[in-house]
Amino acid sequence: MDIHTKRIAPQVALIRLSGKFNIEYVANFEEAVMGEIDGDASTIALDMAELKYIDSSGIGSLIKAMNIAKNKSIDFTLLDIHPDVMAIFKIAFLDKFFNIQ
């Protein structure tokens, strides 16, 4: 999985995920997200348009990141979820759990 982080506004972090999100990439993802959570971001948006696969460890990592962000009053949003990943989210009712745009 490729992870690209950039600021699109002073306190808005955009993290683009592409490829496959499995257990192999959990540590890299959490490092990127925690860098923004521990920084001054008030909003974290994950662009998932190019993320074509996610397994249970990836989903668990997303949930963990969202909960940490919420506890610090940081908005956590998922953007443009790839249809293959959205199908998994819908089966698990995660489309109701996450803030998805």
Phi and psi restraints in degrees (value plus and minus 20) as a CYANA .aco file:
   2 ASP   PHI    -120.9   -80.9
   2 ASP   PSI     119.4   159.4
   3 ILE   PHI    -147.3  -107.3
   3 ILE   PSI     102.8   142.8
   4 HIS   PHI    -146.3  -106.3
   4 HIS   PSI     105.0   145.0
   5 THR   PHI    -134.2   -94.2
   5 THR   PSI     116.5   156.5
   6 LYS   PHI    -171.1  -131.1
   6 LYS   PSI     136.1   176.1
   7 ARG   PHI    -110.8   -70.8
   7 ARG   PSI     105.8   145.8
   8 ILE   PHI    -122.0   -82.0
   8 ILE   PSI     -27.9    12.1
   9 ALA   PHI    -178.0  -138.0
   9 ALA   PSI     145.1   185.1
  10 PRO   PHI     -71.4   -31.4
  10 PRO   PSI     -56.9   -16.9
  11 GLN   PHI    -140.6  -100.6
  11 GLN   PSI       1.7    41.7
  12 VAL   PHI    -140.0  -100.0
  12 VAL   PSI      96.8   136.8
  13 ALA   PHI    -122.4   -82.4
  13 ALA   PSI     111.6   151.6
  14 LEU   PHI    -130.8   -90.8
  14 LEU   PSI     103.6   143.6
  15 ILE   PHI    -135.7   -95.7
  15 ILE   PSI      96.6   136.6
  16 ARG   PHI    -115.6   -75.6
  16 ARG   PSI     107.5   147.5
  17 LEU   PHI    -132.9   -92.9
  17 LEU   PSI     115.3   155.3
  18 SER   PHI    -162.2  -122.2
  18 SER   PSI     132.5   172.5
  19 GLY   PHI      76.9   116.9
  19 GLY   PSI    -153.4  -113.4
  20 LYS   PHI    -139.9   -99.9
  20 LYS   PSI     111.0   151.0
  21 PHE   PHI    -125.9   -85.9
  21 PHE   PSI      80.2   120.2
  22 ASN   PHI    -150.1  -110.1
  22 ASN   PSI    -192.7  -152.7
  23 ILE   PHI     -77.3   -37.3
  23 ILE   PSI     -47.3    -7.3
  24 GLU   PHI     -82.7   -42.7
  24 GLU   PSI     -46.8    -6.8
  25 TYR   PHI    -130.9   -90.9
  25 TYR   PSI     -16.6    23.4
  26 VAL   PHI     -78.5   -38.5
  26 VAL   PSI     -67.5   -27.5
  27 ALA   PHI     -81.8   -41.8
  27 ALA   PSI     -62.1   -22.1
  28 ASN   PHI     -83.9   -43.9
  28 ASN   PSI     -63.2   -23.2
  29 PHE   PHI     -82.6   -42.6
  29 PHE   PSI     -68.8   -28.8
  30 GLU   PHI     -83.6   -43.6
  30 GLU   PSI     -55.0   -15.0
  31 GLU   PHI     -84.1   -44.1
  31 GLU   PSI     -63.7   -23.7
  32 ALA   PHI     -84.6   -44.6
  32 ALA   PSI     -66.4   -26.4
  33 VAL   PHI     -87.4   -47.4
  33 VAL   PSI     -63.6   -23.6
  34 MET   PHI     -84.5   -44.5
  34 MET   PSI     -52.0   -12.0
  35 GLY   PHI     -79.7   -39.7
  35 GLY   PSI     -57.9   -17.9
  36 GLU   PHI     -98.5   -58.5
  36 GLU   PSI     -59.0   -19.0
  37 ILE   PHI     -84.2   -44.2
  37 ILE   PSI     -61.7   -21.7
  38 ASP   PHI     -97.5   -57.5
  38 ASP   PSI     -33.1     6.9
  39 GLY   PHI    -104.2   -64.2
  39 GLY   PSI    -167.5  -127.5
  40 ASP   PHI    -128.1   -88.1
  40 ASP   PSI      -1.6    38.4
  41 ALA   PHI     -88.0   -48.0
  41 ALA   PSI     115.9   155.9
  42 SER   PHI    -123.5   -83.5
  42 SER   PSI     -34.3     5.7
  43 THR   PHI    -159.2  -119.2
  43 THR   PSI     114.0   154.0
  44 ILE   PHI    -142.4  -102.4
  44 ILE   PSI     103.2   143.2
  45 ALA   PHI    -137.9   -97.9
  45 ALA   PSI     109.0   149.0
  46 LEU   PHI    -123.0   -83.0
  46 LEU   PSI      96.0   136.0
  47 ASP   PHI    -106.2   -66.2
  47 ASP   PSI      92.4   132.4
  48 MET   PHI    -133.0   -93.0
  48 MET   PSI       1.2    41.2
  49 ALA   PHI     -82.5   -42.5
  49 ALA   PSI     -53.2   -13.2
  50 GLU   PHI    -123.0   -83.0
  50 GLU   PSI     -12.7    27.3
  51 LEU   PHI    -107.6   -67.6
  51 LEU   PSI      88.7   128.7
  52 LYS   PHI    -115.5   -75.5
  52 LYS   PSI     -29.9    10.1
  53 TYR   PHI    -173.9  -133.9
  53 TYR   PSI     121.6   161.6
  54 ILE   PHI    -164.0  -124.0
  54 ILE   PSI     117.0   157.0
  55 ASP   PHI    -126.7   -86.7
  55 ASP   PSI    -195.6  -155.6
  56 SER   PHI     -83.6   -43.6
  56 SER   PSI     -52.2   -12.2
  57 SER   PHI     -89.6   -49.6
  57 SER   PSI     -56.6   -16.6
  58 GLY   PHI     -85.9   -45.9
  58 GLY   PSI     -63.1   -23.1
  59 ILE   PHI     -82.7   -42.7
  59 ILE   PSI     -63.6   -23.6
  60 GLY   PHI     -80.3   -40.3
  60 GLY   PSI     -58.7   -18.7
  61 SER   PHI     -87.8   -47.8
  61 SER   PSI     -58.6   -18.6
  62 LEU   PHI     -82.3   -42.3
  62 LEU   PSI     -64.9   -24.9
  63 ILE   PHI     -82.2   -42.2
  63 ILE   PSI     -64.8   -24.8
  64 LYS   PHI     -79.6   -39.6
  64 LYS   PSI     -67.1   -27.1
  65 ALA   PHI     -82.6   -42.6
  65 ALA   PSI     -62.7   -22.7
  66 MET   PHI     -82.2   -42.2
  66 MET   PSI     -63.7   -23.7
  67 ASN   PHI     -84.7   -44.7
  67 ASN   PSI     -61.5   -21.5
  68 ILE   PHI     -83.9   -43.9
  68 ILE   PSI     -63.9   -23.9
  69 ALA   PHI     -81.3   -41.3
  69 ALA   PSI     -66.5   -26.5
  70 LYS   PHI     -79.5   -39.5
  70 LYS   PSI     -61.2   -21.2
  71 ASN   PHI     -84.0   -44.0
  71 ASN   PSI     -40.4    -0.4
  72 LYS   PHI    -125.5   -85.5
  72 LYS   PSI      -5.5    34.5
  73 SER   PHI      39.2    79.2
  73 SER   PSI      17.5    57.5
  74 ILE   PHI    -124.6   -84.6
  74 ILE   PSI     109.5   149.5
  75 ASP   PHI     -89.2   -49.2
  75 ASP   PSI     115.2   155.2
  76 PHE   PHI    -148.5  -108.5
  76 PHE   PSI      93.0   133.0
  77 THR   PHI    -148.0  -108.0
  77 THR   PSI     121.4   161.4
  78 LEU   PHI    -123.2   -83.2
  78 LEU   PSI     111.8   151.8
  79 LEU   PHI    -136.1   -96.1
  79 LEU   PSI     123.8   163.8
  80 ASP   PHI      25.2    65.2
  80 ASP   PSI      35.8    75.8
  81 ILE   PHI     -87.7   -47.7
  81 ILE   PSI     110.8   150.8
  82 HIS   PHI     -76.9   -36.9
  82 HIS   PSI     120.8   160.8
  83 PRO   PHI     -74.6   -34.6
  83 PRO   PSI     -56.5   -16.5
  84 ASP   PHI     -85.7   -45.7
  84 ASP   PSI     -59.4   -19.4
  85 VAL   PHI     -93.7   -53.7
  85 VAL   PSI     -58.6   -18.6
  86 MET   PHI     -81.9   -41.9
  86 MET   PSI     -54.8   -14.8
  87 ALA   PHI     -80.5   -40.5
  87 ALA   PSI     -61.4   -21.4
  88 ILE   PHI     -85.8   -45.8
  88 ILE   PSI     -63.4   -23.4
  89 PHE   PHI     -80.1   -40.1
  89 PHE   PSI     -61.7   -21.7
  90 LYS   PHI     -87.6   -47.6
  90 LYS   PSI     -60.7   -20.7
  91 ILE   PHI     -79.6   -39.6
  91 ILE   PSI     -59.9   -19.9
  92 ALA   PHI    -111.5   -71.5
  92 ALA   PSI     -13.8    26.2
  93 PHE   PHI      40.4    80.4
  93 PHE   PSI       3.3    43.3
  94 LEU   PHI     -95.3   -55.3
  94 LEU   PSI     -37.6     2.4
  95 ASP   PHI     -86.5   -46.5
  95 ASP   PSI     -38.7     1.3
  96 LYS   PHI    -113.5   -73.5
  96 LYS   PSI     -39.1     0.9
  97 PHE   PHI    -106.0   -66.0
  97 PHE   PSI     -63.5   -23.5
  98 PHE   PHI    -110.5   -70.5
  98 PHE   PSI     135.7   175.7
  99 ASN   PHI    -102.8   -62.8
  99 ASN   PSI      89.9   129.9
 100 ILE   PHI    -137.6   -97.6
 100 ILE   PSI     109.0   149.0
